[in-house]
Amino acid sequence: MYDLISHWFANGTFLTVYMTFLVILLFGPMIWLSRWYHRNIGKTDGGRRLQAWQRHNPAGTAGGLDAAVDIERGDYGQNAKRMQRRVYWFVCYWVIAVAVFGGIAIYFMPSA
């Protein structure tokens, strides 16, 4: 099995397709997640309050973690809390997928 996969990675076409897939895997899900979040968070009063807080407290400020704690506590409503948990799980699965497919590429990449 190792020889077969090594043979695939030695093929330039396969390598190009695989690396293209890996780049799409790196950026595509995060672009989708961002669009999904921004499209849905403002549908409730709590979500709109959260957006107002985010506009006045940029992500680089120390208060970013405070917002996550407030959301988890339910200060911005159950919809925001559910969305936050979905984002956490989505990112967790995304990191695993990137690690697996990136690891495969690193392991089987032909040496120069």
C-alpha positions in Angstrom: 0.0 0.0 0.0 2.8 2.4 0.9 4.5 1.8 -2.5 1.2 2.5 -4.3 0.6 5.8 -2.6 4.2 6.8 -3.1 3.8 6.0 -6.8 0.8 8.3 -6.9 2.6 11.2 -5.3 5.5 10.7 -7.7 3.0 11.5 -10.5 3.0 15.2 -11.3 -0.6 15.4 -12.2 -1.8 13.6 -9.1 0.5 15.8 -6.9 -0.9 19.0 -8.5 -4.5 17.8 -8.0 -3.8 16.8 -4.4 -2.1 20.0 -3.5 -4.9 22.0 -5.2 -7.4 20.0 -3.0 -5.2 20.8 0.1 -5.3 24.5 -0.6 -9.0 24.4 -1.1 -9.3 22.5 2.1 -7.3 25.1 3.9 -9.3 28.1 2.7 -12.7 27.0 1.5 -14.3 25.8 4.8 -13.2 28.9 6.6 -14.6 31.2 3.9 -17.9 29.2 4.1 -17.9 29.4 7.9 -17.3 33.1 8.0 -20.1 33.7 5.5 -22.5 31.3 7.3 -21.8 33.0 10.7 -22.3 36.6 9.4 -25.4 35.6 7.5 -27.0 34.0 10.6 -25.8 35.8 13.7 -27.9 38.9 13.2 -31.2 37.1 12.9 -31.9 37.5 16.7 -31.8 40.4 19.1 -29.0 38.7 21.1 -27.0 38.2 17.9 -27.4 41.8 16.9 -26.2 42.9 20.4 -23.2 40.6 19.9 -22.5 42.2 16.5 -22.6 45.7 18.1 -20.2 44.6 20.8 -17.9 43.1 18.1 -17.9 46.3 16.1 -16.8 48.3 19.2 -14.3 45.7 20.4 -12.0 44.5 17.6 -10.8 40.9 17.6 -7.3 42.0 18.6 -8.4 43.5 21.9 -8.2 41.6 25.2 -12.0 41.5 25.5 -12.4 38.8 22.7 -12.3 36.0 25.2 -14.8 37.8 27.4 -17.2 37.7 24.5 -16.8 33.9 24.1 -17.4 33.5 27.9 -20.5 35.7 27.7 -21.9 33.8 24.7 -21.3 30.5 26.4 -23.1 31.8 29.5 -26.1 32.7 27.4 -25.9 36.5 27.6 -26.6 36.8 23.9 -29.2 34.2 23.7 -29.4 30.5 22.9 -29.0 31.0 19.2 -25.6 32.7 19.6 -24.6 30.0 22.0 -25.6 27.2 19.6 -23.8 29.0 16.8 -20.6 29.3 18.9 -20.6 25.6 19.7 -21.2 24.7 16.0 -18.2 26.9 15.1 -16.1 25.2 17.7 -17.0 21.7 16.3 -16.6 22.8 12.7 -13.1 24.2 13.3 -12.2 21.1 15.3 -13.1 18.8 12.4 -11.4 21.2 9.9 -8.1 21.1 11.9 -8.2 17.3 12.0 -8.9 17.2 8.2 -6.1 19.6 7.4 -3.7 17.6 9.7 -4.6 14.3 8.1 -4.4 15.4 4.5 -1.5 17.7 5.1 0.3 14.9 7.0 -0.3 12.5 4.1 1.2 15.0 1.7 4.3 15.6 3.9 4.8 11.9 4.5 4.5 10.8 0.8 6.0 13.9 -0.9 8.8 12.7 -3.1 12.2 14.1 -2.0 14.0 16.5 -4.3 
